[in-house]
Every structure is written in structure tokens, then in C-alpha cells.
Amino acid sequence: MVRERADALFVGPDAFFNTRRVQFATMAAHHSIPTAFAVREYIDAGGLMSYGASLTDMFRQTGVYTGRILKGAKPADLPVLQSTKLELVINAQTARMLGLTVPSSLLSVADEVIE
């Protein structure tokens, strides 16, 4: 990325990448590369921003399904659901470190801004 002079980095949802989220955040900060991710855990590790499905909501849906099955529902009869709750999380401290100004219009629609 440094050799190719990347302007930014987007990391999609992937279990392998998720286990290395601190490395991504550290490397991007060291080279001043803005980062966007699909899940908020990267932002807690120092990434710039994330936009994607809420893992909390997905886990809640899993619990609802589990409850239905435990009450006797047949798994094959349950509908397939796709998470519809998306969340935008911005790390304002990382933005300042990168010298970026996040527009107030974006901050106002963010689900969470980490200071």
C-alpha cells in the first residue's frame, strides 16, 4: 500500500482480517492512510470509520431464532433474514491524527462518534 501510494484502505468483513484489526489500525496510522471498515470493532482498535451491519443486531436475531427453535419451531420453516440495521461509527481522534476534518453533516448522522 505504501509503495503504491494508496489514498485510503477499505477492509471488508472477514474473520481473518478481524483477528488482525489492531495491526491494520496501527499500520494505517503509521503511514497516515485513512481506513474504512465494515464492522465497528476496527474503529475501537483505532480505525477511522466503519459502515456495515450491526453485529449486535445480528446476534439478537440469532437469539430470537434460537428461542423459536427451543420452543419447537422447525428450523426449515423459519424465514431467512438479512440484517437491516446498519451503523456508521467514526473515530474522531483518528481523524484528527490524520489531519482530516469530518464534515458536521456526517458526524450528525453517525450512530456513534468515538472521541
Z-matrix of the N, CA and C atoms (Angstrom, degrees):
N
C 1 1.442
C 2 1.525 1 111.19
N 3 1.300 2 116.23 1 -40.90
C 4 1.459 3 119.70 2 -179.31
C 5 1.524 4 109.48 3 -68.31
N 6 1.326 5 116.30 4 -44.46
C 7 1.465 6 120.36 5 -179.18
C 8 1.527 7 110.86 6 -62.07
N 9 1.333 8 117.50 7 -37.15
C 10 1.467 9 122.05 8 -179.55
C 11 1.532 10 112.10 9 -86.03
N 12 1.321 11 116.75 10 -2.15
C 13 1.463 12 123.06 11 179.08
C 14 1.531 13 112.09 12 56.71
N 15 1.309 14 115.26 13 54.73
C 16 1.464 15 120.65 14 -179.98
C 17 1.525 16 110.19 15 -63.25
N 18 1.318 17 116.14 16 137.07
C 19 1.467 18 121.33 17 177.98
C 20 1.516 19 111.74 18 -80.68
N 21 1.337 20 116.29 19 -26.69
C 22 1.467 21 121.01 20 -178.57
C 23 1.525 22 108.05 21 -163.13
N 24 1.326 23 115.09 22 169.00
C 25 1.458 24 121.72 23 -179.83
C 26 1.518 25 108.88 24 -133.45
N 27 1.332 26 116.81 25 128.71
C 28 1.457 27 121.37 26 171.93
C 29 1.519 28 107.47 27 -115.57
N 30 1.332 29 116.63 28 129.29
C 31 1.457 30 122.10 29 179.05
C 32 1.519 31 107.81 30 -116.71
N 33 1.326 32 116.69 31 118.84
C 34 1.457 33 121.82 32 179.11
C 35 1.521 34 111.54 33 -75.72
N 36 1.324 35 115.63 34 171.17
C 37 1.467 36 119.69 35 -178.87
C 38 1.527 37 111.08 36 -70.37
N 39 1.307 38 116.83 37 120.29
C 40 1.449 39 121.05 38 -178.30
C 41 1.531 40 108.12 39 -158.05
N 42 1.307 41 117.34 40 132.44
C 43 1.466 42 121.38 41 -177.26
C 44 1.534 43 111.32 42 -61.49
N 45 1.324 44 117.47 43 -40.11
C 46 1.468 45 120.84 44 179.35
C 47 1.527 46 110.54 45 -61.80
N 48 1.338 47 116.51 46 -47.99
C 49 1.460 48 120.19 47 179.45
C 50 1.525 49 111.05 48 -64.97
N 51 1.327 50 117.30 49 -37.40
C 52 1.461 51 121.01 50 -177.80
C 53 1.532 52 111.39 51 -61.15
N 54 1.326 53 116.56 52 -34.84
C 55 1.466 54 119.14 53 179.03
C 56 1.529 55 111.83 54 -70.94
N 57 1.319 56 116.34 55 -12.53
C 58 1.466 57 121.26 56 -179.67
C 59 1.525 58 112.02 57 -116.24
N 60 1.327 59 117.01 58 25.28
C 61 1.462 60 120.82 59 -175.31
C 62 1.530 61 112.26 60 -62.85
N 63 1.326 62 118.34 61 -35.55
C 64 1.459 63 120.27 62 178.76
C 65 1.529 64 109.70 63 -66.81
N 66 1.324 65 116.99 64 -39.76
C 67 1.466 66 120.59 65 178.19
C 68 1.529 67 110.50 66 -63.04
N 69 1.343 68 117.16 67 -42.84
C 70 1.467 69 120.43 68 177.97
C 71 1.526 70 110.29 69 -59.44
N 72 1.334 71 116.45 70 -49.21
C 73 1.466 72 120.67 71 -177.42
C 74 1.522 73 111.12 72 -63.13
N 75 1.323 74 117.14 73 -43.29
C 76 1.459 75 121.25 74 -179.26
C 77 1.523 76 111.53 75 -65.06
N 78 1.329 77 116.09 76 -45.71
C 79 1.461 78 120.70 77 -179.27
C 80 1.528 79 110.77 78 -64.57
N 81 1.327 80 116.56 79 -43.50
C 82 1.463 81 120.04 80 -179.69
C 83 1.529 82 110.95 81 -64.89
N 84 1.320 83 117.08 82 -40.90
C 85 1.465 84 120.54 83 178.63
C 86 1.529 85 110.54 84 -65.32
N 87 1.319 86 116.69 85 -42.85
C 88 1.467 87 121.34 86 -179.75
C 89 1.530 88 111.35 87 -59.23
N 90 1.335 89 116.89 88 -36.95
C 91 1.466 90 121.78 89 -177.64
C 92 1.527 91 112.57 90 -101.82
N 93 1.332 92 117.24 91 8.62
C 94 1.475 93 123.05 92 178.65
C 95 1.527 94 112.68 93 54.39
N 96 1.328 95 115.38 94 48.54
C 97 1.465 96 121.11 95 178.30
C 98 1.527 97 108.53 96 -108.23
N 99 1.335 98 118.43 97 118.47
C 100 1.463 99 120.59 98 176.12
C 101 1.527 100 110.23 99 -63.45
N 102 1.322 101 116.14 100 140.86
C 103 1.458 102 120.40 101 -176.60
C 104 1.527 103 111.47 102 -126.03
N 105 1.318 104 114.59 103 144.64
C 106 1.467 105 121.68 104 174.04
C 107 1.520 106 107.16 105 -129.71
N 108 1.313 107 115.29 106 139.88
C 109 1.453 108 121.15 107 -175.78
C 110 1.527 109 109.95 108 -131.16
N 111 1.315 110 115.63 109 168.03
C 112 1.457 111 120.92 110 -179.36
C 113 1.527 112 112.72 111 -93.00
N 114 1.328 113 117.64 112 -14.30
C 115 1.465 114 120.43 113 179.89
C 116 1.516 115 110.11 114 -135.48
N 117 1.324 116 116.60 115 150.25
C 118 1.457 117 123.23 116 -171.17
C 119 1.524 118 114.84 117 -70.11
N 120 1.321 119 119.55 118 -20.94
C 121 1.464 120 121.11 119 -177.75
C 122 1.533 121 112.04 120 -56.68
N 123 1.317 122 116.68 121 -30.95
C 124 1.463 123 120.55 122 178.10
C 125 1.532 124 110.99 123 -66.92
N 126 1.318 125 116.40 124 -31.89
C 127 1.453 126 120.35 125 -177.77
C 128 1.524 127 109.86 126 -72.32
N 129 1.317 128 116.32 127 -37.08
C 130 1.463 129 120.32 128 174.50
C 131 1.531 130 110.89 129 -61.04
N 132 1.336 131 116.60 130 -28.65
C 133 1.468 132 121.54 131 -179.72
C 134 1.527 133 112.03 132 -85.38
N 135 1.357 134 117.93 133 -5.41
C 136 1.456 135 120.37 134 177.61
C 137 1.513 136 115.30 135 118.42
N 138 1.326 137 118.19 136 3.12
C 139 1.461 138 121.09 137 176.73
C 140 1.524 139 110.63 138 -67.91
N 141 1.317 140 117.58 139 164.13
C 142 1.458 141 121.98 140 -175.99
C 143 1.526 142 113.00 141 -76.59
N 144 1.328 143 117.64 142 -53.16
C 145 1.459 144 118.87 143 -177.07
C 146 1.523 145 111.05 144 -155.53
N 147 1.332 146 114.35 145 158.17
C 148 1.465 147 119.36 146 174.80
C 149 1.516 148 109.04 147 -138.64
N 150 1.313 149 114.39 148 148.80
C 151 1.459 150 120.75 149 174.31
C 152 1.517 151 106.67 150 -145.50
N 153 1.308 152 115.31 151 118.59
C 154 1.458 153 118.97 152 -179.35
C 155 1.505 154 111.11 153 178.56
N 156 1.307 155 114.58 154 -174.18
C 157 1.462 156 121.03 155 -178.48
C 158 1.523 157 110.36 156 -62.64
N 159 1.311 158 114.95 157 142.78
C 160 1.460 159 121.13 158 178.07
C 161 1.527 160 109.05 159 -75.65
N 162 1.330 161 116.93 160 116.07
C 163 1.459 162 120.27 161 178.52
C 164 1.526 163 110.45 162 -64.25
N 165 1.318 164 116.77 163 -34.74
C 166 1.464 165 120.77 164 178.24
C 167 1.526 166 110.12 165 -60.04
N 168 1.330 167 116.24 166 -44.17
C 169 1.465 168 120.13 167 179.11
C 170 1.530 169 110.69 168 -66.46
N 171 1.333 170 116.99 169 -38.74
C 172 1.466 171 119.44 170 178.27
C 173 1.528 172 110.90 171 -63.59
N 174 1.324 173 117.15 172 -41.87
C 175 1.465 174 120.63 173 178.32
C 176 1.526 175 110.81 174 -65.40
N 177 1.335 176 116.62 175 -36.97
C 178 1.463 177 120.38 176 177.00
C 179 1.526 178 109.97 177 -62.29
N 180 1.322 179 116.39 178 -44.01
C 181 1.467 180 120.38 179 178.67
C 182 1.528 181 110.73 180 -62.07
N 183 1.317 182 116.74 181 -37.98
C 184 1.462 183 120.76 182 177.20
C 185 1.517 184 110.70 183 -61.64
N 186 1.324 185 116.38 184 -41.45
C 187 1.463 186 120.72 185 177.41
C 188 1.516 187 112.08 186 -63.50
N 189 1.325 188 116.96 187 -39.80
C 190 1.471 189 120.82 188 177.65
C 191 1.527 190 109.89 189 -62.93
N 192 1.319 191 116.90 190 -45.06
C 193 1.470 192 120.72 191 177.86
C 194 1.525 193 110.96 192 -60.46
N 195 1.331 194 115.69 193 -45.89
C 196 1.463 195 120.08 194 179.81
C 197 1.524 196 110.71 195 -59.22
N 198 1.325 197 116.62 196 -42.76
C 199 1.460 198 121.07 197 177.87
C 200 1.509 199 112.08 198 -60.98
N 201 1.317 200 117.46 199 -41.71
C 202 1.470 201 121.04 200 178.53
C 203 1.528 202 111.33 201 -63.33
N 204 1.325 203 115.91 202 -41.92
C 205 1.467 204 120.09 203 179.99
C 206 1.527 205 110.29 204 -66.37
N 207 1.334 206 116.55 205 -42.56
C 208 1.464 207 119.93 206 179.12
C 209 1.531 208 111.97 207 -64.54
N 210 1.323 209 116.45 208 -24.72
C 211 1.465 210 120.66 209 177.69
C 212 1.530 211 112.23 210 -87.94
N 213 1.346 212 116.46 211 3.43
C 214 1.452 213 119.81 212 173.92
C 215 1.511 214 117.39 213 110.59
N 216 1.323 215 118.82 214 -2.82
C 217 1.467 216 120.26 215 179.03
C 218 1.523 217 109.81 216 -68.51
N 219 1.310 218 115.53 217 145.21
C 220 1.466 219 120.56 218 176.97
C 221 1.537 220 108.11 219 -84.14
N 222 1.315 221 117.15 220 128.96
C 223 1.463 222 119.47 221 -179.14
C 224 1.527 223 113.00 222 -55.12
N 225 1.309 224 117.77 223 -35.82
C 226 1.468 225 120.84 224 -179.12
C 227 1.525 226 111.85 225 -66.73
N 228 1.331 227 117.11 226 -21.66
C 229 1.461 228 120.72 227 -179.35
C 230 1.528 229 113.13 228 -88.46
N 231 1.329 230 117.01 229 -10.78
C 232 1.463 231 120.25 230 -179.10
C 233 1.528 232 110.09 231 -80.82
N 234 1.320 233 116.86 232 141.10
C 235 1.469 234 119.45 233 -179.96
C 236 1.528 235 111.26 234 -71.22
N 237 1.305 236 115.87 235 153.71
C 238 1.460 237 121.27 236 173.70
C 239 1.521 238 106.90 237 -85.02
N 240 1.306 239 116.00 238 126.44
C 241 1.458 240 120.82 239 -178.98
C 242 1.514 241 110.81 240 -112.84
N 243 1.318 242 114.32 241 147.93
C 244 1.459 243 120.56 242 173.50
C 245 1.522 244 106.67 243 -115.84
N 246 1.301 245 115.82 244 137.59
C 247 1.457 246 119.79 245 -179.43
C 248 1.523 247 109.64 246 -60.29
N 249 1.312 248 115.27 247 131.78
C 250 1.464 249 119.86 248 179.91
C 251 1.526 250 111.75 249 -111.69
N 252 1.320 251 117.13 250 -7.51
C 253 1.459 252 120.24 251 179.47
C 254 1.525 253 108.98 252 -91.38
N 255 1.309 254 115.66 253 112.29
C 256 1.460 255 121.95 254 177.71
C 257 1.516 256 108.45 255 -105.21
N 258 1.327 257 115.96 256 150.92
C 259 1.459 258 118.93 257 179.21
C 260 1.528 259 110.61 258 -135.90
N 261 1.322 260 113.80 259 141.43
C 262 1.459 261 122.37 260 176.49
C 263 1.523 262 107.19 261 -110.42
N 264 1.331 263 116.09 262 123.04
C 265 1.464 264 121.58 263 179.55
C 266 1.529 265 107.47 264 -124.94
N 267 1.323 266 115.88 265 132.34
C 268 1.468 267 121.60 266 -178.27
C 269 1.527 268 108.84 267 -124.21
N 270 1.327 269 115.61 268 134.76
C 271 1.455 270 121.30 269 176.21
C 272 1.532 271 107.52 270 -98.85
N 273 1.336 272 116.15 271 99.55
C 274 1.468 273 121.43 272 -176.62
C 275 1.529 274 111.68 273 -65.36
N 276 1.328 275 117.10 274 -33.35
C 277 1.465 276 120.37 275 179.09
C 278 1.531 277 110.30 276 -64.23
N 279 1.322 278 117.26 277 -42.64
C 280 1.470 279 120.81 278 178.27
C 281 1.524 280 110.11 279 -65.25
N 282 1.324 281 116.58 280 -40.01
C 283 1.468 282 119.64 281 178.53
C 284 1.523 283 110.91 282 -59.95
N 285 1.330 284 117.13 283 -44.69
C 286 1.464 285 120.72 284 178.15
C 287 1.534 286 110.90 285 -62.48
N 288 1.342 287 116.56 286 -41.98
C 289 1.462 288 120.51 287 -179.54
C 290 1.537 289 110.62 288 -62.03
N 291 1.344 290 116.53 289 -34.66
C 292 1.466 291 121.07 290 179.91
C 293 1.533 292 111.87 291 -83.11
N 294 1.326 293 116.60 292 -5.20
C 295 1.459 294 120.20 293 -178.47
C 296 1.515 295 112.86 294 76.43
N 297 1.328 296 117.13 295 24.79
C 298 1.467 297 121.79 296 -178.98
C 299 1.523 298 110.64 297 -99.71
N 300 1.301 299 115.69 298 143.95
C 301 1.455 300 121.65 299 173.63
C 302 1.522 301 107.15 300 -106.44
N 303 1.323 302 116.14 301 115.35
C 304 1.460 303 120.57 302 178.75
C 305 1.519 304 107.01 303 -84.88
N 306 1.341 305 117.68 304 124.15
C 307 1.464 306 120.02 305 -179.08
C 308 1.523 307 111.65 306 -57.65
N 309 1.324 308 115.29 307 141.56
C 310 1.467 309 119.71 308 -179.85
C 311 1.519 310 111.27 309 -61.97
N 312 1.334 311 117.38 310 -28.68
C 313 1.469 312 119.82 311 177.65
C 314 1.527 313 111.06 312 -65.07
N 315 1.325 314 117.72 313 -33.31
C 316 1.462 315 121.48 314 177.05
C 317 1.525 316 110.36 315 -75.90
N 318 1.318 317 116.26 316 -41.31
C 319 1.468 318 119.57 317 178.25
C 320 1.522 319 111.22 318 -62.13
N 321 1.326 320 117.56 319 -34.57
C 322 1.462 321 120.63 320 -177.59
C 323 1.527 322 113.14 321 -71.12
N 324 1.323 323 117.65 322 -25.11
C 325 1.471 324 119.22 323 179.74
C 326 1.518 325 112.29 324 -98.61
N 327 1.332 326 117.55 325 -5.00
C 328 1.465 327 120.90 326 178.84
C 329 1.524 328 110.20 327 -66.60
N 330 1.319 329 116.37 328 142.45
C 331 1.466 330 121.18 329 176.31
C 332 1.522 331 110.49 330 -71.92
N 333 1.335 332 115.49 331 -30.50
C 334 1.461 333 120.06 332 178.29
C 335 1.512 334 109.49 333 -153.62
N 336 1.326 335 115.53 334 138.94
C 337 1.457 336 122.01 335 173.99
C 338 1.519 337 106.18 336 -120.59
N 339 1.315 338 115.46 337 119.36
C 340 1.463 339 121.13 338 -179.04
C 341 1.527 340 108.06 339 -91.37
N 342 1.304 341 115.48 340 121.72
C 343 1.466 342 121.12 341 179.59
C 344 1.498 343 108.19 342 -94.38
